[in-house]
Every structure is written in C-alpha cells, then in structure tokens.
Amino acid sequence: MLRAAALVLGASMAVPAYAQVDDDVARLTRLVEAQQAQIAKLEARLAVVEEGKAVEATQVAQSAAAPAPAPSTKTGSPRRMPAPLGQALPSDAHPPSLDARLARIERAQQGNGSVDWSKGTPEFTSADGRFSFRPRGRILIDLGTTRGSAVPARNVSATQARSLRLGIEGAAGTHLSYLVEGDFADNEVAIKSAYLAWTTRFLGQQAEFALGNRLNDRGLDGSSGTISVPFLERNVVGAGIIPVRGFFGLGAAARVYGDGWHVGVQVSGDDINNPGNASDGLTIAGRAHWNPVKTREWLLHVGAWGFHETLADDVTRPTRSIAVGGFYNDALRIAPGTFAGAVRGDGYGFELGAFHRSLWTYGEYGRRTLEGRAGSSTTQDAWAWSAGWFLTGETPPYLSRGGVWSRPKVLHPFTSGGSGAIELAARYEALDYSDNPTAGRGTATTLGVNWYLNNFVRLQVNAIDWTVTNPLPAGIGTDHGQSLIGRAQVAF
C-alpha cells in the first residue's frame, strides 16, 4: 500500500511539472519567432540602406555584431579611417540598438542632397534644392601655323594656352546666385566673372539684378563666351566694337527675360583688374533681342545694342588690336593706331539670325565713334556673316532666353560609344579702323570644323584666309596670308 501511495503521489506531482515544461517551450517558441520576425525586418531595412550607402550599412552590421548577433550577407571589413580633428568619437561602451542606428541612417539618407555630373564636374545640391555649389573651369590649348605673309615675323608656328580658367558657381536660396572665375591667358592672370545675382519677378517677367564684374551684353558673339561661339574666336564686331573697359565691367546690371525676348542694361566702371591709380571711366550699355518666329523647325533672331562711355584720364589706348589669323600670333593683328586725348565714345550694333533644324546663319554690324578733347573724332566699323550645319543632326546651341550661344546637346557622345557631334561652319568678317590714319583694317574668311566629343569637350580646326592693311611696317601696305589653327577644349 505504501508503494501504491508513493506512485500515486509521484504521478500527481509529475502532471503539473510536465505542463509547466510545455508552457515554457511554447513561450520560448513564440520568443524565437518574434526575434526572427524582428531580424527579418531589420535585414530588409539594411538591404534598402545598403543600396544607397553600402559603406555605412557595412559599419552598422559590424558594430551590431557584438550586442545582437544576426545573420548578415556582408563579408570583409572596410578600411578604418582616422576621424577628423575636433570631432568627438562615439563611445563603444554602450552602443545604441541596431534599430536605432538604422533609423538614424535612414533619416540621414532622407536629408542627403544630390550630385549631378552632367556638366563635367560634380554639382552638389541640398535635399531641399535651395543650395547648390559647383566648381567650373576651362582648358583651351591652341596649335597654329601662319604662312604666306610678306612679313617674316608673321610666318610662325606656335602653341598657346588660350585660356586656363578655374572658378566656382552656386546658389543660396531660391533667389541668390554667385560666380567667381580666375583666368590665365596671354601670359597674364586676371579675374573674369565675379558677381552676385538676384533673380525675381518684375512686371510679371523673370528679372535678374547683378552686382560685380560681369560679361557685358553686347551683340550675339560679344555676349557669348569664347567656349560657346562656333569659331575659335568671337567675330570682329564682338571683339573690335567694344568699350575701353573690355568684355567685363565692374558695376550693376539688370536684365528682364520674356518669352523669346530680353532687355538688359549695365552701368559699370573699369574692369575689376584695373590697377586703381586713377578714377574709373563710366560705361552705360544696353541690349535687347527678340525672336519674332519660334517654332519647332524655325527660329529668327533680331537684336540691337549700344553703349556710351566716358573715358578715364589714364586711358592711353582707347582701341584694341584685333587678331585676324589666330590669337596665338601677336605679329598678325589689325593695328589700333593712336588717338591722344580721347574723352568719350559711343557704339551701337545690329544682329540678325535664322535657325532651321540643324542649320544656322547670322550677321552682325557695329560702329563706334571716339571723340577727343580738341574736338577730333574717329569712326570704327565692323561686320561679319556666318553660317553652319550640324552633320549629325544636333540643333544649333542658341539660347532664346538671352539671345546668346551655348553648347550643343550631343545626341551620341563619342565618350559613350557614339560618333559625337560634327559641325561645319564658315564666316566672312571685316574690320575698319582706318578712319584714323595711324590705324589699320582687315578682312578674314574662315572655314571651321567642330567635333564635340560630348557636351563639354570640343576639338576645333579653323582655316583662315586673311588680309591686313596697316600703316606699319612701312612699305608693306596690304599683306595677305593663311593661318591653320587647331584647338582642344574642355569646358566644365
């Protein structure tokens, strides 16, 4: 009986014990399942993070291995880099949870900006699009040769860094933008564009107000950068009918842009590189353009410009010498002559152009009059006509917003396995300073080929047949010859 009682008592005690074990197993099973679900959720979030930020996701997985081991597909470890000076290192004693670290990375990714390489250099833009920054620059290397001149010094072959430029541009907010550039050209270093611009609405149109040193608005070629015009250099209207201050002036400018038109005015002193040992001159300039026809296949351009300048007392050369056979050849230029006591000048010009599919043509005329203290004056005239054709189907890179040249959008970039863009161009131009007996005149016919490897790399060849008549050297009179020039251009 004692044995029976003991068996009954043992059996009665075993039943709750087995029941408790079953409950523990069930709880452990539910816990494991919950942990597996949590791990699966974290792994899914890790996969999303790794797509955009692989290095940070690897560091998270490695740091998460100590406190909470979890399956990971990552192998290897990235190279550890020293932290920048002045920044506190995170403590490894109490690391945050994997979930907290993933949430922090996800928030950081949502706040990250974008980087665009389409212009050749990285353009950084904040996540809200209000701030941007981009380095910019250009490299223009020329190789040229001149033959046929009666002046031996003009028959030269040489290379030249036409322009080596580096700068920055960006925007701060929705209205304010800036641009600063330095340039090495013709063995000199100079500041080019350096200004702040405020873009807003004015009378229902987009308007831009700028302070600083800015490229003037004067003619189709004169208002466009050297890297954008179809030839190696601007035409003689843009280069020769120009104020004393040159292509840039330090001052204020305002432009209003409409649908196929714009109007701009500029008030400026001397160029920013002026030595500053005398009072500046003053130039008031304006330009307007209009596109009376603007369809899918046709675009017409009409423009006019003018300026009035009061010259500074220290001006000794009110007129520029103009290269007609390549900028590299300083011995081959149209002589500017001398004009003592120049006190003021006035200039004006007209523009007319047409664009049809891959074809373009345009002409420009300009005149400038200089006046001296004693009532003397001299008149300068220039005109040019150009035409071109993109054999590969691109449209001419003309911007109707400001009536200026830009760069083409290459349909099949050579750097991506395509042919690039090929353009044929021709130009005839004439410049006459000879109303001044000490100055010269000249003409040039240019045939050009442009090969755009992509949107920011261009190879050019210009063959120029030129004629120059200068008072000096004595006895030469009219000189005639040919120049062949090639250029490699990278502009970003």
C-alpha positions in Angstrom: 0.0 0.0 0.0 2.9 2.3 0.8 4.3 1.7 -2.7 1.0 2.4 -4.3 0.5 5.6 -2.4 4.0 6.7 -3.4 3.3 6.0 -7.0 0.0 7.9 -6.9 1.7 10.9 -5.2 4.6 10.9 -7.8 2.2 10.8 -10.7 0.1 13.6 -9.3 3.3 15.8 -8.9 4.6 15.0 -12.5 1.5 16.2 -14.2 1.9 19.9 -13.3 5.6 19.7 -13.9 5.1 18.4 -17.5 2.5 21.1 -18.0 5.0 23.8 -16.9 7.6 22.5 -19.3 5.1 22.6 -22.1 4.3 26.2 -21.3 8.0 27.2 -21.2 8.6 25.6 -24.6 5.6 27.5 -26.0 6.9 30.8 -24.7 10.4 30.2 -26.0 8.9 29.3 -29.4 6.9 32.5 -29.5 10.0 34.5 -28.5 12.2 32.9 -31.1 9.5 33.5 -33.8 9.3 37.2 -32.7 13.0 37.6 -32.8 13.1 36.0 -36.3 10.5 38.4 -37.5 12.4 41.4 -36.0 15.6 40.1 -37.6 13.9 39.8 -40.9 12.5 43.3 -40.6 15.9 44.7 -39.8 17.6 42.8 -42.6 15.0 44.2 -45.1 15.8 47.8 -43.8 19.5 47.0 -44.1 19.0 46.0 -47.7 17.4 49.3 -48.5 20.1 51.3 -46.8 22.9 49.3 -48.4 21.6 50.2 -51.9 22.4 53.9 -51.3 25.1 53.8 -48.6 26.9 50.5 -48.7 29.8 51.6 -46.5 27.7 52.9 -43.7 25.5 49.8 -43.8 28.6 47.6 -43.5 29.8 49.6 -40.5 26.3 49.2 -38.9 26.3 45.5 -39.5 29.8 45.2 -37.9 29.0 47.3 -34.9 25.7 45.4 -34.5 27.5 42.0 -34.4 28.7 42.4 -30.8 25.4 43.4 -29.0 23.0 41.4 -31.1 24.4 38.8 -33.5 22.3 38.4 -36.6 22.7 36.8 -40.0 24.4 39.0 -42.5 25.4 38.7 -46.1 28.3 41.2 -45.7 31.8 39.8 -45.7 35.1 41.6 -45.1 35.6 45.0 -43.4 36.1 48.4 -44.8 39.3 50.3 -44.2 39.0 52.3 -41.0 40.0 56.0 -41.4 41.0 58.5 -38.7 38.3 60.8 -37.6 38.7 64.5 -38.4 40.4 66.6 -35.7 38.0 68.3 -33.4 35.2 65.7 -33.7 34.3 63.6 -30.7 34.5 59.8 -31.2 31.4 57.8 -30.4 31.6 55.5 -27.3 31.7 51.8 -27.9 30.8 51.0 -24.3 27.1 51.5 -24.7 26.3 51.4 -28.4 22.7 52.2 -29.5 20.5 49.4 -30.7 20.6 48.2 -34.3 17.1 49.5 -34.8 18.1 53.0 -33.5 21.2 53.1 -35.7 19.2 52.1 -38.8 16.6 54.8 -38.1 19.4 57.3 -37.8 20.9 56.3 -41.2 17.5 56.4 -42.8 16.9 59.9 -41.5 20.3 60.9 -42.8 19.6 59.5 -46.2 16.4 61.4 -46.4 18.3 64.6 -45.8 21.1 63.9 -48.2 21.4 66.2 -51.3 22.1 65.1 -54.8 25.2 65.2 -57.0 25.0 65.8 -60.8 27.9 65.1 -63.1 26.2 66.1 -66.4 28.3 69.3 -66.7 31.6 67.6 -66.3 32.2 68.4 -62.6 30.1 67.5 -59.6 27.2 69.9 -58.8 26.2 69.5 -55.2 22.6 70.3 -54.4 20.9 70.2 -51.0 17.9 67.9 -50.4 15.5 70.8 -50.5 17.1 72.2 -53.7 17.8 75.6 -52.1 21.6 75.4 -52.1 24.0 74.3 -54.8 27.7 74.5 -55.5 29.8 73.5 -58.5 33.4 74.0 -59.5 33.8 75.2 -63.1 36.6 75.9 -65.5 38.0 75.6 -68.9 41.2 74.4 -70.7 41.8 75.8 -74.2 45.1 74.7 -75.9 45.9 76.0 -79.4 48.4 74.9 -82.1 48.7 77.2 -85.1 50.8 78.0 -88.1 50.8 81.0 -90.4 52.2 81.1 -94.0 52.2 83.4 -97.0 52.9 86.7 -95.2 55.3 89.2 -96.7 56.4 90.0 -93.1 58.7 87.1 -92.0 57.8 87.7 -88.3 54.2 86.7 -89.1 55.1 83.3 -90.6 55.3 81.5 -87.3 54.1 78.1 -85.8 53.4 78.0 -82.1 51.3 76.6 -79.3 49.4 78.6 -76.8 47.3 78.2 -73.7 44.4 80.3 -75.0 42.6 80.1 -71.7 43.1 78.2 -68.4 40.2 79.2 -66.2 39.0 77.9 -62.8 36.1 79.1 -60.7 33.1 78.3 -58.6 29.4 79.0 -59.0 26.3 78.2 -56.9 23.1 79.4 -55.4 22.0 80.2 -51.8 18.2 80.1 -51.5 15.7 80.5 -54.3 16.9 83.9 -55.5 20.6 84.5 -54.8 23.4 83.0 -57.1 27.1 83.7 -57.4 30.0 83.2 -59.8 33.8 83.7 -59.4 36.4 82.9 -62.0 40.1 83.4 -62.5 41.8 83.1 -65.9 45.3 82.6 -67.2 45.6 83.8 -70.8 48.2 85.5 -73.0 50.8 85.1 -70.1 48.6 87.1 -67.7 46.4 86.1 -64.7 43.1 88.0 -64.4 39.8 87.8 -62.6 36.9 87.4 -65.1 33.3 86.9 -63.8 32.9 87.8 -60.2 29.4 88.8 -59.2 26.3 88.2 -57.2 22.9 87.9 -58.9 19.3 88.2 -57.5 16.6 86.5 -59.6 13.0 87.5 -59.1 9.8 88.6 -60.8 9.4 92.1 -62.3 6.3 93.3 -64.1 5.2 89.7 -64.5 8.5 88.6 -66.1 11.7 86.9 -64.8 14.3 89.5 -63.9 17.9 89.3 -62.8 19.9 92.0 -60.9 23.6 91.6 -60.6 26.5 93.4 -58.8 30.1 92.7 -59.7 32.3 92.0 -62.7 30.2 90.5 -65.4 30.4 89.8 -69.1 28.7 92.6 -71.0 25.6 92.2 -73.0 26.7 93.4 -76.5 25.9 91.5 -79.7 25.4 87.8 -80.3 29.1 87.0 -80.3 30.1 89.7 -77.8 27.5 88.4 -75.2 28.6 84.8 -75.6 31.6 83.0 -74.1 34.6 82.0 -76.2 33.8 78.4 -75.4 30.4 78.7 -77.0 30.8 80.7 -80.2 31.1 78.4 -83.3 34.7 79.6 -84.2 37.9 79.8 -82.3 37.3 83.5 -81.5 34.4 85.9 -81.5 33.9 87.8 -84.7 35.4 91.3 -85.3 32.1 93.0 -84.3 32.2 91.4 -80.8 36.0 91.8 -80.5 36.5 95.2 -82.1 33.5 97.4 -81.5 33.9 97.4 -77.7 34.2 99.9 -74.9 37.6 100.7 -73.4 36.8 98.6 -70.3 36.6 95.5 -72.5 34.3 92.5 -72.2 33.8 92.9 -68.5 33.0 95.8 -66.3 32.6 96.2 -62.5 29.2 97.6 -61.7 25.5 96.8 -61.7 23.4 95.1 -64.4 19.7 94.3 -64.8 18.0 92.0 -67.3 14.4 91.2 -67.9 13.5 88.0 -69.7 10.3 87.2 -71.6 9.1 84.5 -73.9 11.5 84.9 -76.8 12.9 88.3 -75.8 15.0 90.1 -73.3 16.1 93.6 -72.4 19.3 94.4 -70.4 21.1 97.4 -69.1 24.5 97.8 -67.4 26.3 100.6 -65.6 29.9 99.9 -64.9 33.3 101.4 -64.2 36.6 99.8 -65.4 37.4 96.1 -65.4 38.0 94.6 -62.0 41.7 94.2 -62.8 42.2 97.9 -63.2 45.3 99.0 -61.2 43.3 101.6 -59.3 45.7 104.6 -59.6 43.2 106.9 -61.2 39.4 107.4 -61.3 37.4 104.9 -63.4 35.7 105.6 -66.6 31.9 105.1 -66.8 30.1 103.0 -69.4 26.3 102.8 -69.8 25.2 99.9 -72.1 22.1 98.2 -73.2 20.9 95.4 -75.4 17.6 93.8 -76.5 16.8 90.8 -78.6 13.5 89.3 -79.9 12.6 86.1 -81.6 9.6 87.0 -83.8 9.4 83.4 -85.1 9.9 80.5 -82.8 8.5 77.1 -83.9 9.7 73.5 -83.8 11.7 74.0 -87.0 12.3 77.7 -87.4 13.7 80.4 -85.2 14.5 84.0 -86.1 16.7 86.3 -84.1 16.7 90.1 -84.2 18.8 92.2 -81.8 20.2 95.7 -81.2 22.7 97.2 -78.7 24.5 100.3 -77.8 26.8 102.0 -75.3 28.1 105.3 -74.2 31.4 105.6 -72.4 33.3 108.4 -70.6 36.9 107.5 -70.6 39.2 107.8 -67.6 42.1 110.3 -67.6 44.7 107.5 -67.6 43.5 105.8 -70.8 46.3 105.6 -73.3 45.0 103.0 -75.7 41.3 103.5 -76.4 41.2 100.9 -79.2 42.1 97.2 -79.1 44.3 95.5 -81.6 42.4 92.6 -83.2 43.9 89.2 -84.2 42.7 88.0 -87.6 44.9 85.0 -88.1 44.8 83.4 -84.7 45.1 84.7 -81.1 48.5 83.0 -80.8 50.2 85.2 -83.4 50.8 88.6 -81.9 52.6 89.8 -85.0 49.4 89.4 -87.1 46.9 92.0 -85.9 44.9 94.9 -87.2 46.7 98.0 -85.8 44.6 100.1 -83.3 46.5 103.3 -84.0 46.9 106.1 -81.6 44.3 108.6 -80.6 45.5 111.1 -77.9 43.1 112.8 -75.6 40.1 110.5 -76.1 37.4 111.5 -73.6 34.3 109.7 -74.7 32.9 107.1 -77.1 29.7 105.8 -78.5 28.9 102.5 -80.1 25.9 100.6 -81.5 25.2 97.5 -83.4 22.5 95.2 -85.0 22.0 91.5 -85.2 20.0 89.2 -87.5 19.9 85.4 -87.5 17.9 82.4 -88.6 18.0 78.8 -87.3 16.4 75.8 -89.1 16.7 72.3 -87.8 20.5 71.7 -87.9 21.3 74.8 -89.9 22.1 78.3 -88.7 23.2 81.7 -90.1 23.5 85.1 -88.6 25.1 88.5 -89.3 26.2 91.4 -87.2 27.2 95.0 -87.8 28.7 97.5 -85.4 30.1 101.1 -85.3 32.0 103.1 -82.7 32.9 106.7 -82.6 35.7 108.2 -80.4 35.9 111.8 -79.5 38.9 113.8 -78.2 39.4 116.9 -76.1 40.2 119.1 -79.0 37.0 118.1 -80.9 38.7 115.5 -83.0 36.9 112.2 -83.7 37.4 108.8 -85.4 34.9 106.2 -86.6 35.4 102.4 -86.5 33.2 99.9 -88.4 32.9 96.1 -88.4 30.6 93.5 -89.8 30.5 89.7 -90.0 28.3 87.0 -91.5 28.5 83.3 -90.5 26.7 80.1 -91.3 26.9 76.5 -90.1 25.5 73.0 -90.3 25.4 70.1 -87.8 26.0 67.0 -89.9 25.0 64.7 -87.0 21.5 66.2 -86.5 22.0 68.4 -83.4 20.2 71.7 -83.3 22.2 74.9 -83.0 23.0 75.7 -79.4 21.3 79.1 -79.4 19.5 80.2 -76.2 16.4 82.2 -76.8 16.3 83.3 -73.2 19.2 85.8 -73.7 19.9 85.6 -77.4 23.4 84.0 -76.9 25.3 81.0 -77.9 25.6 78.0 -75.6 26.9 74.4 -76.1 25.1 71.7 -78.1 23.4 68.7 -76.5 25.3 65.9 -78.3 23.0 63.2 -79.4 25.5 60.4 -79.5 28.6 61.2 -77.3 31.8 59.8 -78.5 32.8 59.1 -74.9 29.7 56.7 -74.8 30.5 54.9 -78.0 28.8 57.3 -80.4 30.1 59.5 -83.1 29.9 62.8 -81.2 28.6 65.9 -82.9 30.2 67.3 -86.1 29.6 70.9 -87.2 30.8 72.7 -90.4 31.0 76.5 -90.2 32.0 79.4 -92.4 32.5 83.1 -91.7 33.5 86.3 -93.5 34.3 89.4 -91.5 35.7 92.9 -92.0 37.0 95.5 -89.5 38.0 99.0 -90.5 39.9 101.4 -88.1 41.5 103.3 -90.9 39.4 106.5 -90.4 42.3 107.0 -88.0 45.4 107.5 -90.3 47.6 105.6 -87.7 45.2 102.6 -87.6 44.6 99.7 -90.0 41.9 97.5 -91.5 41.5 93.8 -92.4 39.3 91.0 -93.6 39.2 87.3 -92.9 37.4 84.3 -94.4 37.3 81.3 -92.1 36.3 77.6 -92.7 35.8 75.7 -89.5 35.1 72.1 -88.3 33.9 71.4 -84.8 33.9 67.9 -83.3 32.0 67.8 -80.0 33.0 64.5 -78.2 30.4 65.2 -75.6 28.6 68.2 -74.1 31.8 69.7 -72.7 34.7 68.5 -74.8 35.4 70.0 -78.3 38.1 69.7 -80.9 38.3 72.5 -83.5 40.1 73.3 -86.7 39.9 76.8 -88.3 41.5 77.6 -91.7 41.7 81.4 -92.2 42.5 83.4 -95.3 43.3 86.9 -94.1 44.2 90.3 -95.5 45.6 93.1 -93.3 46.4 96.7 -94.3 48.4 98.6 -91.6 50.5 101.8 -91.7 53.4 99.8 -90.2 55.6 98.1 -91.1 56.4 100.9 -93.7 56.4 99.8 -97.3 54.4 96.6 -96.8 50.9 98.1 -97.2 48.5 95.3 -97.7 49.6 91.9 -96.5 47.9 88.6 -97.3 48.3 85.0 -96.0 46.8 81.9 -94.4 46.6 80.5 -90.9 45.6 77.0 -89.8 44.8 76.6 -86.1 43.6 73.6 -84.0 42.2 73.7 -80.5 41.5 71.2 -77.8 38.8 72.5 -75.5 37.5 71.1 -72.2 34.9 73.4 -70.6 33.2 72.2 -67.4 
